[in-house]
């Protein structure tokens, strides 16, 4: 049986400085979400559909579990650093 690669409309492939290929789901020039599964598998299709749903939902851009940067706590080193940079 011959497998024919399926082209996904919103998949962008980039090569990093080390030569590693990375695939992302991206709609237009908006945020992107990394696709880690191997193309051509059912896992890739499921991950792609999940990424498109996430992108269309207007979810926050930060996707890696890190909290969004918020206002620093008073008296913290970060607050002092921001005050220093503003002066």
C-alpha positions in Angstrom: 0.0 0.0 0.0 1.3 3.4 -0.9 0.8 6.2 1.6 0.1 9.6 0.3 1.1 12.5 2.6 -1.8 14.7 3.6 -1.2 18.5 3.4 -2.6 20.4 6.4 -3.5 24.0 5.6 -2.3 25.6 8.8 0.9 23.6 9.4 4.2 25.6 9.3 7.5 23.8 9.3 10.6 25.6 10.4 14.2 24.5 10.8 16.1 25.8 13.9 19.8 26.8 14.0 20.7 23.2 14.9 18.9 21.7 11.8 15.9 20.3 13.8 12.6 20.5 12.0 9.8 21.9 14.1 6.1 21.9 13.1 3.6 24.5 14.3 -0.1 25.0 13.7 -0.7 28.7 12.9 -3.6 30.6 11.4 -2.4 33.6 9.4 0.1 35.7 11.3 -1.4 34.9 14.7 0.1 32.8 17.5 1.4 29.4 16.9 1.3 26.1 18.7 3.9 23.4 18.4 3.0 20.0 17.0 5.2 17.3 18.5 3.8 14.2 16.9 5.1 12.6 13.6 3.1 13.7 10.5 1.0 11.0 8.9 -0.1 9.4 12.2 -3.5 9.5 13.8 -1.8 11.1 16.9 -0.6 14.0 14.6 -4.1 14.5 13.2 -5.6 14.6 16.7 -2.9 17.0 17.9 -3.5 19.2 14.8 -7.3 19.3 15.4 -6.7 20.1 19.1 -4.3 22.9 18.1 -6.7 24.4 15.6 -9.5 24.4 18.2 -7.1 26.1 20.7 -6.1 28.7 18.2 -9.7 29.5 17.1 -10.9 29.7 20.7 -8.8 32.8 21.4 -6.8 31.2 24.2 -3.9 33.0 25.8 -0.7 32.9 23.7 1.4 31.4 26.5 1.0 27.6 26.0 3.9 26.1 27.9 2.4 26.2 31.4 4.3 29.3 32.5 2.1 31.9 34.3 1.6 35.2 32.4 3.8 38.0 33.6 1.9 40.1 36.0 2.5 43.1 38.2 5.4 42.4 40.6 4.8 42.0 44.3 5.7 45.1 46.3 9.1 44.8 48.0 10.3 42.0 45.7 13.5 42.1 43.7 11.6 42.3 40.5 9.7 45.4 41.7 13.0 47.0 42.7 14.5 46.2 39.3 11.5 47.6 37.4 11.6 50.8 39.5 15.4 51.1 38.8 14.9 50.6 35.1 12.2 53.2 35.0 14.4 55.8 36.8 
